[in-house]
Amino acid sequence: MSYDIAVFDPANAPRDDDAFVAWFQQQTAADDDPDAGTVALRNWFADFSGHFPAVNGPYADSDDGTTTYGFGRAVTRASCPDDEADKAARAGRSLAAKHGVGFYNANSGEERLFFPGGGSG
């Protein structure tokens, strides 16, 4: 099993929860290369993957990789190990704020959607 989180370009995402979910489901994040996304999304990945090394793509760590990433133009998805769920959620959201990207945690009922500088959706 995996624990899935995502970060996104807040300039392109709707803030309404239902509209966001519809928008998010239409986003593709099938590329293995983090260069597919914005600079802010790439910076988030660079920090986050230091804690959750990639198992796929150009930065895959064959010895310590734990997380599968999918990259799109406006969204980066991370599938982390279940036993790291709390750590992944905390780190993902904290780094989203640091890099000015949105954070989406579909696993959480509360505070599952975060927009930088504006709180939750």
C-alpha positions in Angstrom: 0.0 0.0 0.0 1.0 3.6 -0.4 0.1 7.0 1.0 -0.5 9.5 -1.8 0.1 13.2 -1.6 0.5 15.9 -4.2 1.7 19.4 -4.7 0.4 21.8 -7.4 0.9 25.1 -9.0 -1.6 27.3 -7.0 -2.0 29.8 -9.9 -3.8 27.2 -12.0 -5.9 25.4 -9.3 -9.4 26.4 -8.2 -9.8 27.1 -4.4 -13.2 25.6 -4.0 -12.9 22.0 -2.7 -15.2 20.3 -5.2 -13.9 22.3 -8.1 -10.3 21.5 -7.0 -11.0 17.8 -6.9 -12.5 17.9 -10.4 -9.5 19.9 -11.7 -7.0 17.6 -9.9 -8.5 14.5 -11.4 -7.9 16.0 -14.9 -4.3 16.7 -14.3 -1.8 14.2 -15.7 1.4 13.4 -13.7 2.7 10.5 -15.7 6.2 11.8 -16.5 9.2 10.4 -14.5 11.1 13.6 -15.0 10.7 16.5 -12.4 11.7 19.0 -15.1 8.1 18.6 -16.5 6.8 20.9 -13.7 7.4 24.5 -12.7 10.5 25.7 -10.9 8.7 25.8 -7.6 7.4 22.2 -8.1 11.0 21.1 -9.0 12.3 22.8 -5.9 9.7 21.1 -3.7 10.7 17.7 -5.2 14.4 18.4 -4.6 13.8 19.0 -0.9 11.1 16.3 -0.4 13.0 13.6 -2.2 15.9 14.1 0.3 13.6 12.6 2.9 11.7 10.3 0.5 14.1 9.1 -2.2 12.7 8.3 -5.6 12.3 4.8 -7.0 11.7 6.0 -10.5 13.0 8.7 -12.9 16.4 10.3 -13.4 17.0 10.6 -9.6 16.0 7.1 -8.7 18.0 5.7 -5.7 18.3 1.9 -6.3 19.5 1.4 -2.7 17.3 3.7 -0.6 14.4 4.6 -2.9 11.0 4.5 -1.1 8.7 6.8 -3.1 7.2 6.7 -6.6 6.8 10.2 -8.2 4.7 11.4 -11.1 5.3 14.8 -12.6 3.1 16.9 -14.7 3.1 20.6 -15.8 1.0 21.7 -12.8 1.1 18.7 -10.4 3.7 16.5 -8.7 2.4 13.3 -7.1 4.3 11.3 -4.5 3.3 7.7 -3.4 5.1 7.1 -0.1 5.2 4.0 2.1 2.1 3.7 4.4 4.3 3.5 7.5 5.7 7.0 6.6 2.3 8.6 6.2 2.5 11.1 9.0 6.0 12.1 8.2 5.2 12.5 4.5 2.1 14.6 5.2 4.0 16.9 7.6 7.1 17.3 5.4 5.0 17.6 2.2 2.9 20.5 3.6 5.8 22.3 5.3 7.9 22.1 2.1 4.9 23.3 0.0 4.7 26.4 2.2 8.4 26.9 1.9 8.3 26.7 -2.0 5.1 28.5 -2.6 3.1 25.5 -4.0 -0.2 24.1 -3.0 -0.5 20.8 -1.1 -3.2 18.1 -1.5 -3.7 15.2 0.9 -6.7 13.2 -0.3 -6.2 10.8 2.6 -7.1 13.5 5.2 -10.5 14.7 6.1 -9.2 17.9 7.6 -6.8 20.4 6.1 -6.4 18.2 3.0 -6.0 21.2 0.7 -3.5 23.9 1.4 -2.8 27.1 -0.7 0.4 29.1 0.1 -0.3 32.5 1.6 -4.0 31.8 1.8 -4.4 28.8 4.0 -6.8 26.0 3.1 -9.2 25.7 0.2 
